Amino acid sequence: MRMATDAKRQNAGAKVPVALPKGEPAQPAASSVPLDISLQQAIGSRIRVITTGPNQASVEGVVYTADPLTSLLVLNTSPAPPTNVNSASLVAPSGAYRLIPISQISSFQLLSLPPQPTETTNPVLNAIDINAVQARLARNISSQQAAQARLGPKGTTPTDQALFDALSRTHPARWVGNNMLISDTYLIEKPYTAANVRLVEGRHGDLDRMRKVVDMERSKVTLKLSKNLIDGKMAADNASGKGMAAGIKKGG
């Protein structure tokens, strides 16, 4: 159990680019999501996996499951599985299956989304817009990528992340290593104060104004986080006081 937990933590930190099917908008190279989340989003889809190591291989199949406990990807490698696979499937379709440790996957390509069922006995299911469901799956993967791209590198504090989020609401912003890049013009280096704002080489902008914006947003973020901390402590103290009062009353 400890080994499975350690493997899960390791894979949760690993990231992999996701190639969407032809016709879907291309994703920026910086957009990436943890392997296990990407693969879970792709359940029922046909993918091509590239493995790592000296014996690098390409494996194609339909994702049956991406188990976060064992950190294993299960692929139905049959050319055409007889039945559809989805996240609610209780019985595995017949076919050849291959188990691949997620830690040994370097990248994967989404070849096709889950096919539309050819038969159904429930008239309600006939009203489902399959194209809309497939589009939503692609949007979910895209939104996961965008959300991960907004997260700062390892070691980013809540204050630093909150500052980035605040700046990104009014300016195009992205992480470049440990630095915040704002509007492709201003670079904010650690510890992300007004004094750490500088112009990107070859770019022109109002540096003094951006430093004032960073100083103002950082003050607002610090005040908000301090208030939340105080409110949380007061709530905990009140709950503790009520519990003691109830105990005294009960004991007479």
Secondary structure, DSSP 8 states (H G I E B T S, - for coil): -HHHHHHHHHHHH-EE-EE--TTS----TT--EEHHHHHHHTTTSEEEEEE-STT--EEEEEEEEEETTTTEEEEE-SSS-SS---TT--S--SS-EEEEEGGGEEEEEEEE-----S--S-GGGGGS-HHHHHHHHHHHHHHHHHHHHTS--TT--HHHHHHHHHHHTTS-EEEETTEEEETTTEEE-TT-SGGGEEE-TT----HHHHHHHHHHHHHHHHHHHHHHHHHHHHHHHHHHHHHHHHHHHHH-
